Amino acid sequence: MSEAIDVQRQHIGMGPMGTAVFYAAHNLGAEVFDGVCAGGVAVINPRLESVGSGGLENLAIATNSDPADAIRYVPATPPFGLTAASRAAREVLEGMDGYDYCGFPELTRYYRAVGRELLDYIMKRDDGSCAVEASVARIVCDERHGTFTSFDTHGVPIIRSHELVLATGAVERQHAALLPYAGKTVMSRSVLAHDPEVAEKLAVADAAGKRSVVILGSGNSAISALGELTKLPEAQNFTFVVAHRSKFYLHYATQAAAERDGYALSHDELSAGAPCPVNRVRGLRAVARETLERAQRGELGDVLFIRFDGDLRHFEALNKAGIIVQALGYEGSMPQMVDARQRAISLMTDAGNQVVDADDQLVTASGSPVERAYRVGFGVSKAVGWEVAGFAAEGALRKGPVNSFKAFQGPGGSGEQLVKRLLS
């Protein structure tokens, strides 16, 4: 077995929040950036080419403020923002008239270009810092020696460090009541990613005469999945049932954007001419918004919308369905954590998300913190209650509009707060 690389700190997960720590350090000055990297850091991501952009859509979905913030807090000065790729991508973004939904190529291209510059800068350091392309499956917490050792999916050790930063994001929540239907259930992400498995399940259902698709959810993923499914040749003979627990909202970040589509922006009331409330805090964006409107006009074929109370155990439509698409929210994604004797460390969770203390340290089921093991970004709940850096900032939506780009990357945001903790 190969030996793990020794560094002071390892950063697992390098999406918008994982990189925000380094961008915040850069924005605080060269000495701060050097301090964060002192002793050597290792950054680990499943694909190094996607550093900076993984989970970008989720961050944008929770953004309800100035769209320019998508790039405002990402460095455009040395050592970042120097390559032709990042300069060109930023110029395109600066010339855009805002955006509604952030799955577009321009923003991804920019975040990846700056992420590449971050990796290059880290790997050029002479303190043992490195970047590793790997998926971390397990972390051994050796309390006696004060170390954290990460292992990949094959059990090979990757990095051993004295500090740990986890920004591993979230995955779609697996609903326990759907386990009996596992053979015909797919996640909405599979539909949106055009996974061949979806077409295969549709073909099987068609052959069995079960030509009904049930989509569970009322958010952007559920409605976007409806739009993608109606495009598939394998689904042309199917009817679609969208089962949603809450009413739909159409989201617009600004009054001007809503007015361009002929709507008045509201928090609660049904706007004149709109198929459902138009809201600045939550709701369907861009493609999903258009898909819902087309479905309600009858342009997507046989689509039925049903409200249900969330109890799937007695939802008869599931038995009749040929395929079920699950879009019922997200929960934190994290490697398994074990102690030096390979015993599982039980962590405190809230709605599937990892609970952290006021210092962003992981909290065990017994309530004690895992010292110097930080969990940030998507998939996190604060032990002291929801904060702006909570799970995609969705919990904070209860308090009103939240700008997630600013919450993660801006002054006083999660990245800057963590930098100060790392240097304390």
LINTA-V138851 format. One record per run of one state. SS is the DSSP state (a for helix, b for strand, c for the rest). FROM is the first residue (numbers start at 1). TO is the last residue. If there is no record, write none. Layout:
ss=(SS SS)
from=(FROM FROM)
to=(TO TO)
This chain:
ss=(c b c b c a c a c b c a c a c a c a c a c b c b c b c b c b c b c a b a c a c b c a c a c b c b c a c b c b c a c b c a c a c b c b c b c b c b c b c b c b c b c b c a c a c a c a c)
from=(1 5 7 9 13 16 28 30 38 41 46 48 51 56 62 69 73 84 95 105 124 130 134 136 143 147 153 157 162 163 167 170 173 176 185 188 193 196 208 212 217 220 230 233 236 239 245 249 252 255 261 277 280 284 285 286 297 303 308 312 315 317 321 323 327 330 333 336 340 344 345 347 348 349 351 353 357 361 365 369 376 380 383 391 394 395 400 404 410 414 423)
to=(4 6 8 12 15 27 29 37 40 45 47 50 55 61 68 72 83 94 104 123 129 133 135 142 146 152 156 161 162 166 169 172 175 184 187 192 195 207 211 216 219 229 232 235 238 244 248 251 254 260 276 279 283 284 285 296 302 307 311 314 316 320 322 326 329 332 335 339 343 344 346 347 348 350 352 356 360 364 368 375 379 382 390 393 394 399 403 409 413 422 424)
